[in-house]
Amino acid sequence: MKYREIYLEKDKTLADSGSQTIEVSVVDPISELFVKLYATNGATSNKGSPIARCISKIEVFDGADKLFSMDGRLAHALAYYRSSRIPATTLNSIGNYVQSCHIPIRFGRRLWDSQLALVPQAFRNLQLKITWDLAAINAVGATGFVTGTGRLTVIAKVMEGLEAAPAAFIMAKDHFSFTTAASGDERVSLPTDFPYIDLMVRAFESGVDVTDSLTNIKLSLDFDKDIPFDLTTTDIKGRMIEMFGEVELPHFILSDDAEAHESYVGIESNISALSGNADIIVSCTALSGGKYTLQLLNDAGVAQNAKTVFIRVLGQALWNCFYHGFGNFDDPASYLIAPEHGDIKVHLTQGNAGAECNIVLSQLRSYAK
């Protein structure tokens, strides 16, 4: 077997916003499509605007048939939970620095999985589409991204000479989105066409604990005839820490005294801060709701502004996402066999109004007719 990595796009210059559609014209089975998007911060700063938040959608499709579809944060989080490693991302709000985000879209259980992969010849017109807006958080300019600095790289990782063609691939899509209410259950019907591999739920509202936005997640089969799980989000959080440990996210930020910043994890356990200036004392004075607040003082105890700080965030729920896997990820026979059921619903119990909520479902899609 031979492995190859092929550029579909290399450092392509992007407009400040728009969509780019790329023909996936390779013929050999694809283990992974690697997407990298990067841009340069403005001369002053670019606070709270990581690249992942500027990618509104990544899609792999064949006509109307969506094989992968979600935004940058969801795709980045899903890649982490599948591999237990955070794909490279640069979280930096300091002026003139380059921010980047790597998103590997894997169609198998791991890179170079010979049994599960995307077979282009099984489709008529396979395409990848990326939609972005560098001004999604901050206007392009001195305190946002510099106009014209967006770049895109896409690499197809293909396998040649397989003894047998892959039997299936992993299909993953943002199935449903809504804004949470203050209380009550949001009940969402899920498809029953292919087996379930994993389920990911995001609940994001700035400054609100993710376990407050959603308090319980339940999966119901055939109107509660079978309930694979019915757990509080606090218990899901604990299980995720047991399975994956804690996420460690480094940030380089430009901060004022008493300024709050996003941590990009829904559940923080610890923030460490190191000043970029020898005469500045920096400390974290608040930590909750996915945000932390910094105090910056000089040797005389006077508040300081516009100072460089290195942050190390520890926690879980990357990009405010809860994750649940069905069975043993390496064993497709252990996945939830959705076609055996007539009705599948996820019940999300809401505890706070205003969070953006998404339900991402990954399924094992067979090539057999």
ZABANU-961757 format. One record per residue (C-alpha): x, y negated, z; residue number from 1. Coordinates in nm, 3 decimals, padded with zeros to 5 digits. Example, Ala and Ser with C-alpha at 12.3 -4.5 7.8 and 13.67 -1.06 7.14 Angstrom:
2
REC      px      py      pz num
REC  01.230  00.450  00.780   1
REC  01.367  00.106  00.714   2
This chain:
369
REC      px      py      pz num
REC  00.000  00.000  00.000   1
REC  00.121 -00.352 -00.083   2
REC  00.030 -00.673  00.095   3
REC  00.029 -01.010 -00.080   4
REC -00.053 -01.368  00.019   5
REC -00.179 -01.591 -00.261   6
REC -00.238 -01.964 -00.258   7
REC -00.585 -02.056 -00.380   8
REC -00.509 -02.417 -00.289   9
REC -00.182 -02.563 -00.161  10
REC -00.172 -02.901  00.013  11
REC -00.459 -03.029 -00.200  12
REC -00.531 -03.399 -00.144  13
REC -00.883 -03.457 -00.018  14
REC -01.118 -03.752 -00.019  15
REC -01.212 -03.880  00.327  16
REC -01.533 -03.680  00.303  17
REC -01.690 -03.435  00.062  18
REC -01.702 -03.070 -00.038  19
REC -01.447 -02.854 -00.216  20
REC -01.554 -02.535 -00.392  21
REC -01.281 -02.282 -00.475  22
REC -01.318 -01.985 -00.704  23
REC -01.201 -01.669 -00.530  24
REC -01.062 -01.516 -00.846  25
REC -00.839 -01.242 -00.701  26
REC -00.939 -00.883 -00.783  27
REC -00.783 -00.685 -00.497  28
REC -00.954 -00.639 -00.158  29
REC -00.923 -00.947  00.065  30
REC -00.835 -00.893  00.429  31
REC -00.841 -01.263  00.517  32
REC -00.902 -01.607  00.373  33
REC -00.678 -01.849  00.564  34
REC -00.798 -02.210  00.571  35
REC -00.582 -02.500  00.691  36
REC -00.701 -02.861  00.696  37
REC -00.491 -03.151  00.822  38
REC -00.479 -03.532  00.825  39
REC -00.283 -03.818  00.984  40
REC -00.401 -04.031  01.278  41
REC -00.431 -04.405  01.232  42
REC -00.161 -04.645  01.349  43
REC -00.326 -04.708  01.687  44
REC -00.491 -04.379  01.787  45
REC -00.758 -04.124  01.700  46
REC -00.932 -04.027  02.022  47
REC -01.166 -03.730  02.056  48
REC -01.149 -03.633  01.689  49
REC -00.981 -03.296  01.634  50
REC -00.992 -03.164  01.278  51
REC -01.224 -02.877  01.376  52
REC -01.496 -03.130  01.462  53
REC -01.460 -03.285  01.117  54
REC -01.532 -02.959  00.930  55
REC -01.909 -02.940  00.900  56
REC -01.922 -02.611  00.710  57
REC -01.708 -02.329  00.575  58
REC -01.890 -02.092  00.340  59
REC -01.802 -01.781  00.145  60
REC -02.080 -01.698 -00.096  61
REC -02.190 -01.529 -00.415  62
REC -02.470 -01.741 -00.557  63
REC -02.739 -01.757 -00.288  64
REC -02.581 -01.467 -00.096  65
REC -02.393 -01.608  00.206  66
REC -02.116 -01.384  00.338  67
REC -01.967 -01.633  00.586  68
REC -02.113 -01.965  00.695  69
REC -02.045 -02.189  00.996  70
REC -01.871 -02.510  01.098  71
REC -01.504 -02.550  01.190  72
REC -01.544 -02.522  01.566  73
REC -01.751 -02.206  01.545  74
REC -01.512 -02.048  01.293  75
REC -01.212 -02.135  01.509  76
REC -01.377 -01.993  01.822  77
REC -01.490 -01.674  01.647  78
REC -01.135 -01.611  01.522  79
REC -01.011 -01.647  01.880  80
REC -01.260 -01.401  02.029  81
REC -01.192 -01.146  01.756  82
REC -00.814 -01.147  01.808  83
REC -00.773 -01.283  02.165  84
REC -00.534 -01.542  02.020  85
REC -00.617 -01.905  01.953  86
REC -00.549 -01.992  01.588  87
REC -00.306 -02.283  01.564  88
REC -00.460 -02.625  01.617  89
REC -00.301 -02.961  01.693  90
REC -00.497 -03.169  01.945  91
REC -00.333 -03.509  01.932  92
REC -00.489 -03.856  01.960  93
REC -00.165 -04.056  01.937  94
REC -00.118 -04.296  01.647  95
REC  00.057 -04.176  01.327  96
REC  00.062 -03.808  01.427  97
REC -00.066 -03.529  01.201  98
REC -00.353 -03.317  01.331  99
REC -00.423 -02.974  01.185 100
REC -00.649 -02.674  01.232 101
REC -00.591 -02.318  01.110 102
REC -00.899 -02.100  01.055 103
REC -00.848 -01.736  00.956 104
REC -01.164 -01.581  00.809 105
REC -01.117 -01.208  00.854 106
REC -01.336 -00.953  00.681 107
REC -01.199 -00.660  00.880 108
REC -01.133 -00.580  01.243 109
REC -00.776 -00.700  01.210 110
REC -00.542 -00.831  00.943 111
REC -00.473 -00.563  00.679 112
REC -00.765 -00.342  00.785 113
REC -00.782 -00.099  00.492 114
REC -01.131  00.027  00.579 115
REC -01.310 -00.307  00.617 116
REC -01.231 -00.585  00.370 117
REC -01.396 -00.815  00.116 118
REC -01.399 -00.657 -00.231 119
REC -01.433 -00.937 -00.491 120
REC -01.537 -00.696 -00.766 121
REC -01.851 -00.611 -00.568 122
REC -01.978 -00.964 -00.637 123
REC -02.051 -01.168 -00.949 124
REC -01.901 -01.506 -00.864 125
REC -01.727 -01.518 -00.527 126
REC -01.656 -01.871 -00.401 127
REC -01.528 -02.053 -00.093 128
REC -01.672 -02.394 -00.006 129
REC -01.544 -02.633  00.260 130
REC -01.734 -02.947  00.363 131
REC -01.566 -03.213  00.579 132
REC -01.586 -03.574  00.696 133
REC -01.278 -03.735  00.851 134
REC -01.508 -04.007  00.991 135
REC -01.734 -03.760  01.174 136
REC -01.615 -03.896  01.512 137
REC -01.414 -04.213  01.443 138
REC -01.429 -04.440  01.139 139
REC -01.136 -04.398  00.902 140
REC -00.873 -04.660  00.983 141
REC -00.636 -04.764  01.262 142
REC -00.833 -04.581  01.534 143
REC -00.938 -04.283  01.322 144
REC -00.773 -04.085  01.046 145
REC -00.574 -04.268  00.779 146
REC -00.763 -04.281  00.452 147
REC -00.634 -04.046  00.185 148
REC -00.429 -03.827  00.420 149
REC -00.660 -03.524  00.426 150
REC -00.501 -03.206  00.289 151
REC -00.629 -02.853  00.233 152
REC -00.449 -02.520  00.201 153
REC -00.624 -02.187  00.136 154
REC -00.443 -01.851  00.124 155
REC -00.599 -01.520  00.023 156
REC -00.437 -01.222  00.197 157
REC -00.495 -00.923 -00.030 158
REC -00.419 -00.551 -00.025 159
REC -00.309 -00.347 -00.327 160
REC -00.288  00.026 -00.375 161
REC -00.542  00.136 -00.114 162
REC -00.604  00.510 -00.111 163
REC -00.979  00.443 -00.091 164
REC -01.187  00.132 -00.148 165
REC -01.309 -00.042  00.170 166
REC -01.652  00.087  00.268 167
REC -01.780 -00.238  00.422 168
REC -01.684 -00.585  00.543 169
REC -01.767 -00.814  00.835 170
REC -02.029 -01.075  00.746 171
REC -02.063 -01.367  00.991 172
REC -02.308 -01.656  00.977 173
REC -02.448 -01.940  01.185 174
REC -02.794 -01.791  01.194 175
REC -02.991 -02.060  01.378 176
REC -02.934 -02.403  01.532 177
REC -03.146 -02.622  01.758 178
REC -03.125 -02.885  02.032 179
REC -03.189 -02.759  02.383 180
REC -03.490 -02.866  02.588 181
REC -03.486 -02.934  02.962 182
REC -03.637 -02.593  03.040 183
REC -03.802 -02.288  02.888 184
REC -03.687 -02.011  02.656 185
REC -03.589 -02.053  02.291 186
REC -03.670 -01.720  02.126 187
REC -03.496 -01.657  01.796 188
REC -03.561 -01.365  01.562 189
REC -03.249 -01.199  01.425 190
REC -03.214 -00.994  01.104 191
REC -03.228 -00.615  01.121 192
REC -03.062 -00.536  00.789 193
REC -02.707 -00.445  00.903 194
REC -02.542 -00.327  01.229 195
REC -02.439 -00.595  01.483 196
REC -02.073 -00.643  01.568 197
REC -02.086 -00.949  01.791 198
REC -02.300 -01.245  01.890 199
REC -02.169 -01.593  01.970 200
REC -02.376 -01.876  02.116 201
REC -02.260 -02.238  02.142 202
REC -02.417 -02.503  02.365 203
REC -02.241 -02.840  02.349 204
REC -02.338 -03.167  02.510 205
REC -02.060 -03.402  02.611 206
REC -02.024 -03.423  02.988 207
REC -02.268 -03.136  03.062 208
REC -02.156 -02.795  03.188 209
REC -02.222 -02.529  02.927 210
REC -02.381 -02.311  03.197 211
REC -02.628 -02.593  03.268 212
REC -02.730 -02.634  02.904 213
REC -02.805 -02.259  02.882 214
REC -02.862 -02.062  03.201 215
REC -02.940 -01.712  03.068 216
REC -02.903 -01.511  02.747 217
REC -03.110 -01.199  02.676 218
REC -03.122 -00.967  02.376 219
REC -03.454 -00.790  02.324 220
REC -03.511 -00.493  02.093 221
REC -03.862 -00.398  01.985 222
REC -04.036 -00.635  02.228 223
REC -03.832 -00.537  02.534 224
REC -03.845 -00.164  02.469 225
REC -03.466 -00.184  02.496 226
REC -03.264 -00.472  02.642 227
REC -02.889 -00.442  02.568 228
REC -02.813 -00.734  02.798 229
REC -02.996 -00.992  03.009 230
REC -02.735 -01.202  03.186 231
REC -02.691 -01.543  03.341 232
REC -02.438 -01.754  03.156 233
REC -02.236 -01.773  03.477 234
REC -02.197 -01.394  03.467 235
REC -02.119 -01.405  03.094 236
REC -01.850 -01.658  03.175 237
REC -01.698 -01.422  03.432 238
REC -01.704 -01.132  03.189 239
REC -01.534 -01.340  02.920 240
REC -01.254 -01.432  03.161 241
REC -01.210 -01.063  03.247 242
REC -01.195 -00.969  02.878 243
REC -00.990 -01.251  02.733 244
REC -00.822 -01.424  03.025 245
REC -00.821 -01.800  03.018 246
REC -00.781 -02.021  02.713 247
REC -00.476 -02.247  02.727 248
REC -00.505 -02.561  02.516 249
REC -00.228 -02.820  02.497 250
REC -00.323 -03.180  02.410 251
REC -00.119 -03.490  02.338 252
REC -00.343 -03.787  02.414 253
REC -00.337 -04.164  02.433 254
REC -00.523 -04.262  02.748 255
REC -00.631 -04.561  02.951 256
REC -00.666 -04.554  03.326 257
REC -01.001 -04.403  03.438 258
REC -01.071 -04.278  03.085 259
REC -01.256 -03.950  03.027 260
REC -01.154 -03.703  02.754 261
REC -01.303 -03.387  02.604 262
REC -01.131 -03.063  02.707 263
REC -01.277 -02.856  02.417 264
REC -01.353 -02.568  02.652 265
REC -01.695 -02.532  02.809 266
REC -01.567 -02.403  03.145 267
REC -01.247 -02.559  03.279 268
REC -01.054 -02.416  03.572 269
REC -00.751 -02.642  03.576 270
REC -00.598 -02.948  03.409 271
REC -00.231 -03.036  03.438 272
REC -00.106 -03.373  03.318 273
REC  00.245 -03.501  03.247 274
REC  00.315 -03.864  03.168 275
REC  00.511 -03.960  02.861 276
REC  00.652 -04.259  03.054 277
REC  00.896 -04.216  03.343 278
REC  00.744 -04.503  03.543 279
REC  00.381 -04.386  03.513 280
REC  00.211 -04.155  03.760 281
REC -00.078 -03.962  03.603 282
REC -00.337 -03.749  03.781 283
REC -00.672 -03.588  03.702 284
REC -00.950 -03.742  03.913 285
REC -01.252 -03.557  03.772 286
REC -01.308 -03.226  03.594 287
REC -01.657 -03.114  03.488 288
REC -01.890 -03.081  03.194 289
REC -01.609 -03.009  02.950 290
REC -01.442 -03.343  03.030 291
REC -01.161 -03.465  03.252 292
REC -01.079 -03.816  03.377 293
REC -00.724 -03.947  03.419 294
REC -00.577 -04.203  03.655 295
REC -00.264 -04.381  03.528 296
REC -00.066 -04.597  03.773 297
REC  00.279 -04.753  03.762 298
REC  00.522 -04.743  04.055 299
REC  00.350 -05.048  04.205 300
REC  00.010 -04.875  04.192 301
REC -00.121 -05.093  03.908 302
REC -00.355 -04.929  03.655 303
REC -00.201 -04.876  03.311 304
REC -00.358 -04.838  02.966 305
REC -00.267 -04.697  02.624 306
REC -00.014 -04.449  02.762 307
REC  00.097 -04.114  02.623 308
REC  00.001 -03.809  02.831 309
REC  00.061 -03.438  02.775 310
REC -00.234 -03.228  02.892 311
REC -00.259 -02.853  02.950 312
REC -00.618 -02.728  02.978 313
REC -00.706 -02.387  03.125 314
REC -01.054 -02.241  03.102 315
REC -01.293 -02.036  02.889 316
REC -01.574 -02.082  02.637 317
REC -01.358 -02.229  02.359 318
REC -01.556 -02.502  02.180 319
REC -01.838 -02.428  02.432 320
REC -01.902 -02.080  02.289 321
REC -02.027 -01.772  02.474 322
REC -01.927 -01.440  02.317 323
REC -02.077 -01.091  02.338 324
REC -01.941 -00.789  02.151 325
REC -02.147 -00.480  02.074 326
REC -01.962 -00.157  02.150 327
REC -01.593 -00.106  02.079 328
REC -01.478 -00.355  01.816 329
REC -01.242 -00.095  01.665 330
REC -01.517  00.168  01.635 331
REC -01.798  00.083  01.389 332
REC -01.997  00.384  01.513 333
REC -02.040  00.203  01.846 334
REC -02.197 -00.114  01.702 335
REC -02.563 -00.195  01.761 336
REC -02.753 -00.022  01.478 337
REC -02.999 -00.300  01.399 338
REC -03.178 -00.118  01.111 339
REC -03.313  00.131  01.367 340
REC -03.524 -00.146  01.521 341
REC -03.824 -00.335  01.391 342
REC -03.782 -00.652  01.597 343
REC -03.473 -00.812  01.751 344
REC -03.481 -01.143  01.936 345
REC -03.235 -01.341  02.141 346
REC -03.389 -01.534  02.430 347
REC -03.197 -01.844  02.540 348
REC -03.306 -01.998  02.871 349
REC -03.252 -02.373  02.867 350
REC -03.156 -02.581  03.168 351
REC -03.074 -02.923  03.026 352
REC -03.203 -03.122  02.729 353
REC -02.981 -03.247  02.448 354
REC -02.718 -02.980  02.380 355
REC -02.646 -02.875  02.023 356
REC -02.696 -02.500  02.016 357
REC -02.593 -02.244  01.752 358
REC -02.636 -01.868  01.722 359
REC -02.363 -01.690  01.523 360
REC -02.420 -01.326  01.431 361
REC -02.157 -01.093  01.282 362
REC -02.272 -00.779  01.101 363
REC -02.112 -00.477  00.937 364
REC -02.223 -00.500  00.574 365
REC -02.179 -00.185  00.368 366
REC -02.108 -00.178 -00.007 367
REC -02.324  00.134 -00.043 368
REC -02.651  00.070 -00.226 369
